[in-house]
């Protein structure tokens, strides 16, 4: 055991073909090595970073429903994200939390499909967080309100 692994701290015998080996050959240690390389590459190499961004956009165009389906299949992830977002909002301070976080396309076309009918959006709780299709509101047709106010 000539070397100590940078990730797990265990001793390992380096591969003679790998110069300056700092990670052992365990799967988690190799993942850590690759992740470190990837993060450094994104920071240092502008072309690589731009290419990664383009590839991610292209992939998302080919899989437009991926995130919506993922959230539907993983409710624990959705709840965890909601809790973490509430914590981030709390760190911002009360004045900044009052501003809603929303993506431009958070309301879908089905919402606007009822021609000539007006709706009033009323937040239902303190979770003023909206991403695609997750804006929590109560829809009240203005006809029921008796006015457009």
C-alpha positions as CSV (number, residue, x, y, z in Angstrom):
1,X,0.0,0.0,0.0
2,X,2.0,2.9,-1.3
3,X,-0.8,5.6,-1.6
4,X,-3.8,6.9,0.2
5,X,-7.0,7.4,-1.7
6,X,-8.1,11.1,-1.9
7,X,-11.8,10.1,-1.6
8,X,-12.1,7.2,0.8
9,X,-8.8,7.6,2.7
10,X,-7.9,3.9,2.4
11,X,-4.5,2.7,1.3
12,X,-4.1,1.2,-2.2
13,X,-1.5,-0.1,-4.5
14,X,-1.4,2.3,-7.6
15,X,-1.5,1.0,-11.1
16,X,2.0,1.3,-12.6
17,X,0.5,2.6,-15.9
18,X,-1.3,5.5,-14.2
19,X,1.0,8.4,-13.3
20,X,0.2,10.3,-10.1
21,X,-2.8,8.1,-9.3
22,X,-4.7,9.6,-6.3
23,X,-7.9,7.5,-6.3
24,X,-8.3,3.8,-5.6
25,X,-10.3,1.6,-8.0
26,X,-13.5,1.4,-5.9
27,X,-16.6,2.5,-7.8
28,X,-17.5,5.4,-5.5
29,X,-13.9,6.7,-5.5
30,X,-13.8,6.6,-9.3
31,X,-17.2,8.4,-9.5
32,X,-15.8,11.1,-7.2
33,X,-12.7,11.4,-9.5
34,X,-14.9,11.8,-12.6
35,X,-17.2,14.3,-10.9
36,X,-14.2,16.4,-9.8
37,X,-12.8,16.3,-13.3
38,X,-16.3,17.3,-14.7
39,X,-16.8,20.2,-12.3
40,X,-13.2,21.5,-13.0
41,X,-13.7,21.2,-16.8
42,X,-17.0,23.2,-16.7
43,X,-15.2,26.0,-14.8
44,X,-12.1,26.1,-16.9
45,X,-13.3,25.2,-20.5
46,X,-15.8,27.6,-21.9
47,X,-16.3,25.6,-25.1
48,X,-17.0,22.4,-23.2
49,X,-19.4,24.3,-20.9
50,X,-21.3,25.7,-23.9
51,X,-21.4,22.3,-25.6
52,X,-22.8,20.7,-22.5
53,X,-25.5,23.4,-22.3
54,X,-26.5,22.9,-25.9
55,X,-26.6,19.2,-25.5
56,X,-28.9,19.5,-22.4
57,X,-31.2,21.9,-24.3
58,X,-31.4,19.5,-27.3
59,X,-32.1,16.5,-25.0
60,X,-34.9,18.5,-23.3
61,X,-36.5,19.3,-26.6
62,X,-36.5,15.5,-27.4
63,X,-37.9,14.7,-23.9
64,X,-40.3,17.5,-23.1
65,X,-42.3,15.6,-20.5
66,X,-39.4,14.1,-18.6
67,X,-39.4,16.4,-15.5
68,X,-43.2,16.4,-15.2
69,X,-43.3,12.6,-15.4
70,X,-40.4,12.3,-12.9
71,X,-42.1,14.5,-10.4
72,X,-45.3,12.4,-10.8
73,X,-43.4,9.2,-10.2
74,X,-41.4,10.5,-7.3
75,X,-43.6,12.4,-4.8
76,X,-41.0,12.2,-2.0
77,X,-38.6,14.2,-4.3
78,X,-41.3,16.8,-4.9
79,X,-42.0,17.2,-1.2
80,X,-38.2,17.3,-0.3
81,X,-37.8,20.0,-3.0
82,X,-40.7,22.0,-1.6
83,X,-39.3,21.9,1.9
84,X,-35.8,23.0,0.7
85,X,-37.4,25.8,-1.4
86,X,-39.2,27.0,1.7
87,X,-35.9,27.1,3.6
88,X,-34.3,29.0,0.7
89,X,-37.2,31.5,0.8
90,X,-36.8,31.9,4.6
91,X,-33.1,32.8,4.1
92,X,-34.0,35.5,1.7
93,X,-36.0,37.4,4.3
94,X,-39.7,38.2,4.6
95,X,-39.8,41.1,2.0
96,X,-38.2,38.9,-0.7
97,X,-40.3,35.8,0.1
98,X,-43.5,37.8,-0.6
99,X,-42.4,37.9,-4.3
100,X,-43.5,34.8,-6.0
101,X,-41.1,32.4,-7.7
102,X,-42.5,31.3,-11.0
103,X,-41.4,30.2,-14.5
104,X,-42.9,32.0,-17.4
105,X,-44.7,28.9,-18.7
106,X,-46.2,27.7,-15.3
107,X,-49.8,27.9,-16.6
108,X,-50.6,25.6,-19.5
109,X,-52.8,26.2,-22.5
110,X,-55.7,24.3,-21.0
111,X,-56.1,27.1,-18.5
112,X,-56.8,29.6,-21.3
113,X,-59.0,27.3,-23.4
114,X,-62.3,28.5,-22.0
115,X,-62.9,31.5,-24.1
116,X,-64.7,34.5,-22.6
117,X,-64.5,33.2,-19.1
118,X,-62.5,35.2,-16.5
119,X,-60.8,33.7,-13.4
120,X,-59.4,35.2,-10.3
121,X,-56.3,33.5,-8.9
122,X,-56.1,33.4,-5.1
123,X,-53.0,31.9,-3.4
124,X,-54.1,29.1,-1.0
125,X,-51.2,29.1,1.4
126,X,-47.8,30.5,2.1
127,X,-46.1,28.3,-0.5
128,X,-45.8,31.0,-3.1
129,X,-43.6,28.8,-5.3
130,X,-44.5,27.9,-8.8
131,X,-42.7,25.9,-11.4
132,X,-44.2,24.3,-14.5
133,X,-47.8,23.2,-13.7
134,X,-47.4,23.5,-10.0
135,X,-48.8,27.0,-9.2
136,X,-51.2,26.4,-6.2
137,X,-54.3,28.5,-6.8
138,X,-58.1,28.5,-6.3
139,X,-60.0,29.2,-9.5
140,X,-63.2,31.2,-9.1
141,X,-65.2,32.1,-12.2
142,X,-66.0,35.8,-12.0
143,X,-69.6,35.0,-12.7
144,X,-69.8,33.5,-9.2
145,X,-68.2,36.6,-7.7
146,X,-70.9,38.8,-9.2
147,X,-68.3,41.3,-10.5
148,X,-65.0,41.4,-12.2
149,X,-63.2,42.6,-9.0
